Structures are given as structure tokens and as C-alpha cells.
Amino acid sequence: FQELTGYTNNELIGNNHSLMKSSKNAPDFFQHFWKKLLEENKFNGKIWNQRKDKDNALHSVTITTISLDKTYYLSTHIDITEEAALQERNLYLAYHDPHTGLANRSLFEDRLSNVIYNAVRFGSSVVIVYCALNEFKQINDDFGHATGDYVLIEIAKRLKSHFRTNDTVSRFGGDEFVILVEHLEDNTQLLKIVEGLKNKIKAPIGDLSLCVSTSIGTACFPQDGLTKEQLLLIADD
């Protein structure tokens, strides 16, 4: 336990467990924790503890009640901080592009399905903007993949800054980016978005002053298609 927490023997024995209380637990966590422990005389779960060096560690904890002259609690701890971080990272990578941090195709299609479902219920509009970079392969060939990755990251930043925070900007792979836009007022607004996007993307990138043009296609629900497959096909056409 000294190795888990960083405290010495003398600092731990006789001291209260609140010595290791971490602010990473939800504000009402210990209220629910004590309620469960008192009602069921046991607790199994995960608790954030703070080590002596102020680092936070996630512990898998099992607590059982021992009734003798008074009530005692036996608590066993397993440090699962690294395991939890790895799981969180794997979950993130399952739905995000590792180079740009944008949503990947899986996350985009999940959101598109939900948005279409809500659009059917409430009679709202959905727009897909399909964006393919025209000179990206040439950039990789002439300047190398490191420069290509830099271009992708810069384009991702420009796309995110061009669209609203509630729009979904995704990278499908290679030089293809797809954006999910909800609640546009009319086609005039869509045209402004597309023209502005073309100008933003073709601006010089970095010290090399690389310029990249883009081919942009759009598809609107329900005018152009009623399923995500139809909309993606039309936008990419």
C-alpha cells in the first residue's frame, strides 16, 4: 500500500483514508459510496485516490464490513490507472482519426444515423459536405509523408474553425474529409459555406507555402436521399 500511495508506514497507520481523497471523483461520489456501503455492507467499484506526490491514481476497490466491538471496513486496492488509460486511448482511437483527432468514419456514420432519425421526427434538414484534396498525393510524393501529415493536420484545423462546434467534421482516410451539418436555413447558406471553405483550404500552408485545392460535393436530406448510404454516395459523386 505504501508503493501504491507513496506514503510511509508512519504516515498511513492511524490516519484517515481522506488523506488520499482526490478531486477527480464526481462531487456526489462519496454520498453514493457511503449509501451503498451502509445499505449493503460492501462496495465494489473504482475510486480515484491522490498519491503523496499529488498524482491521481485510479483504484479498483473492494470493501467489506467487519462487525466486532464496532464496525470496521476492510478495503483492498488494485491500481488500474495504466489499464484504464490504455482502454480510454483504445476507445478514442476506435472513433477518431489518429493523425488529425477528427471523428473517423465509424463515429461519423453513427452520428449521421442519429441525425437522420431526429430529422425524420422533427422535419429538420441535414447536409453532408464531402471534401477531397486534389494535390495531396503529389505533396506526399514531392515532400514526404511527414509534410503530408502536417498538411492534413492544418486542413483539419481549418475545417473545424470553418464549421460550428455542433457540426461533425470527420476524416474518412487519405485526402477525404466529410462534414455533417444540421439545421441550415436554405441553399444560399450552404453555397456560402462551400465557397468560404474553398477559399480557406486553398490559402498557403506553412513555411513551404503549399497550396491545396479541393473538390467539394454536397447532399441534403431529404431532398437528395433518405439513407446515410444514399447521402454519402451522392455527396461523393
C-alpha positions in Angstrom: 0.0 0.0 0.0 3.0 2.3 0.6 4.1 1.6 -3.0 0.6 2.4 -4.3 0.2 5.7 -2.4 3.8 7.0 -1.9 3.1 7.5 1.9 5.3 5.9 4.5 4.2 3.4 7.1 4.1 6.1 9.9 2.1 8.5 7.7 -0.6 5.8 7.0 -1.2 3.9 10.2 -3.9 5.5 12.3 -4.6 8.2 9.7 -8.0 8.7 8.0 -8.5 7.4 4.4 -9.4 11.0 3.4 -5.7 11.7 3.4 -5.8 10.3 -0.2 -9.1 12.0 -1.3 -8.9 13.1 -5.0 -10.9 15.8 -6.7 -11.2 13.6 -9.8 -14.2 11.8 -8.2 -17.6 13.2 -9.0 -18.9 15.8 -6.4 -21.6 13.4 -5.2 -19.5 10.2 -5.5 -18.9 9.7 -1.8 -22.5 10.3 -0.9 -23.5 7.4 -3.2 -20.5 5.4 -2.0 -21.5 5.6 1.7 -25.1 5.0 0.9 -24.3 1.7 -0.9 -21.7 0.6 1.7 -24.1 1.2 4.7 -27.1 -0.4 2.9 -25.3 -3.5 1.5 -22.3 -3.8 3.9 -20.0 -3.9 0.9 -18.7 -1.9 -2.1 -17.1 -2.9 -5.4 -16.1 -0.1 -7.7 -13.5 2.4 -8.9 -12.2 5.3 -6.8 -9.7 8.0 -7.7 -7.1 8.4 -4.9 -4.4 11.0 -4.7 -0.8 9.9 -4.0 1.5 11.7 -1.7 3.2 13.3 -4.8 -0.2 14.7 -5.8 -0.6 12.4 -8.8 -4.1 10.8 -9.2 -4.4 7.0 -9.3 -7.5 5.0 -10.2 -8.0 2.1 -7.8 -10.3 -0.9 -8.2 -11.6 -1.2 -4.7 -13.4 -4.0 -2.8 -14.7 -3.0 0.7 -16.4 -5.4 3.1 -17.8 -4.7 6.6 -16.5 -6.4 9.7 -18.6 -6.1 12.8 -16.6 -6.6 16.1 -16.7 -4.3 19.1 -17.6 -1.7 16.5 -17.9 -1.6 12.7 -14.7 -1.9 10.7 -14.1 -1.8 7.0 -11.6 -4.0 5.1 -10.6 -2.3 1.8 -8.4 -4.0 -0.8 -7.0 -1.9 -3.7 -5.6 -2.6 -7.1 -4.0 0.3 -9.1 -5.6 0.2 -12.6 -4.5 3.7 -13.7 -2.4 2.5 -16.7 -5.0 -0.1 -17.7 -7.8 2.5 -17.7 -5.7 5.0 -19.6 -5.0 2.3 -22.3 -8.7 1.4 -22.5 -9.6 5.1 -22.9 -7.0 5.5 -25.6 -8.2 2.5 -27.5 -11.8 3.7 -27.2 -10.7 7.1 -28.5 -8.8 5.6 -31.5 -11.9 3.4 -32.3 -13.8 6.6 -33.2 -11.2 9.2 -34.1 -8.5 9.6 -36.8 -5.1 9.3 -35.1 -3.4 12.0 -37.3 -5.9 14.8 -37.0 -8.0 14.0 -34.0 -11.2 14.3 -36.1 -14.0 11.9 -35.9 -13.4 8.8 -38.1 -15.9 7.2 -40.5 -17.4 5.0 -37.8 -18.2 7.9 -35.5 -19.4 10.0 -38.4 -21.8 7.3 -39.6 -23.2 6.7 -36.1 -23.9 10.4 -35.7 -25.4 10.6 -39.2 -27.8 7.8 -38.4 -28.9 9.6 -35.2 -29.3 12.9 -37.0 -31.4 11.4 -39.8 -33.6 9.7 -37.2 -34.2 13.1 -35.5 -34.7 14.8 -38.8 -37.5 12.4 -39.7 -39.1 13.0 -36.3 -38.9 16.8 -36.3 -38.8 17.6 -40.0 -35.4 19.2 -39.9 -32.7 19.3 -42.6 -29.4 17.5 -42.8 -26.5 18.4 -45.1 -23.3 16.4 -45.9 -20.3 18.2 -47.3 -17.8 15.9 -48.9 -14.3 17.4 -49.3 -11.4 15.8 -51.2 -8.0 17.4 -51.5 -6.8 17.5 -55.1 -3.0 17.6 -54.8 -2.4 15.6 -51.7 -0.7 12.6 -53.4 1.7 14.9 -55.2 2.6 16.5 -51.8 3.4 13.1 -50.3 5.5 12.2 -53.4 7.4 15.5 -53.6 7.9 16.4 -49.9 7.4 13.1 -48.0 4.7 11.7 -45.6 5.7 13.9 -42.7 4.8 17.0 -44.7 1.7 15.2 -45.9 0.7 14.6 -42.3 1.3 18.3 -41.5 -0.9 19.3 -44.3 -3.7 17.0 -43.1 -3.5 18.4 -39.6 -3.6 22.0 -40.9 -6.6 21.3 -43.1 -8.4 19.6 -40.2 -7.8 22.8 -38.1 -9.2 24.9 -40.9 -12.3 22.7 -41.3 -13.0 22.8 -37.6 -12.7 26.6 -37.5 -15.0 27.0 -40.5 -17.9 25.0 -39.2 -19.9 25.3 -36.0 -19.0 23.4 -32.8 -22.1 21.2 -33.1 -21.3 20.1 -36.7 -19.3 16.9 -37.1 -16.0 17.2 -39.0 -14.5 13.8 -39.9 -11.7 12.3 -41.9 -12.6 9.2 -43.8 -9.0 8.4 -44.7 -6.4 9.6 -47.3 -7.4 13.0 -48.5 -11.2 12.7 -47.8 -13.0 14.8 -45.2 -16.7 14.7 -44.6 -18.7 17.2 -42.6 -22.2 16.7 -41.1 -24.2 20.0 -40.9 -27.6 20.4 -39.3 -30.3 23.0 -39.4 -29.2 25.1 -42.4 -31.8 27.7 -43.3 -31.6 27.4 -47.1 -29.4 26.6 -50.1 -28.0 30.1 -50.1 -26.4 29.5 -46.7 -25.0 26.2 -48.0 -23.4 27.9 -51.0 -21.8 30.5 -48.8 -20.3 27.7 -46.6 -18.9 25.8 -49.6 -17.4 28.9 -51.2 -15.9 30.0 -47.9 -14.5 26.6 -47.4 -12.8 26.5 -50.8 -11.1 29.8 -50.1 -10.0 28.8 -46.6 -8.5 25.5 -47.8 -6.5 27.0 -50.7 -4.7 29.5 -48.6 -0.9 28.8 -48.4 0.1 26.3 -45.7 3.2 26.7 -43.5 6.6 27.9 -44.4 6.6 25.9 -47.7 3.6 27.9 -48.8 1.9 24.8 -50.2 -1.4 25.5 -51.8 -4.1 22.8 -51.9 -7.3 23.0 -53.8 -10.3 20.8 -53.1 -13.3 19.2 -54.8 -16.5 19.6 -52.8 -19.7 17.7 -53.1 -22.9 18.1 -51.1 -26.0 16.1 -50.3 -29.2 17.2 -48.5 -31.7 15.2 -46.5 -34.4 14.6 -47.5 -34.1 16.2 -51.0 -31.2 14.1 -52.3 -31.6 10.9 -50.3 -33.3 9.2 -47.3 -30.5 7.0 -46.0 -26.9 7.6 -45.0 -25.7 5.4 -47.8 -27.6 7.4 -50.4 -26.4 10.7 -49.0 -22.7 9.7 -48.9 -22.9 8.3 -52.4 -24.4 11.5 -53.8 -22.0 13.8 -51.9 -19.0 11.8 -53.2 -20.3 11.7 -56.8 
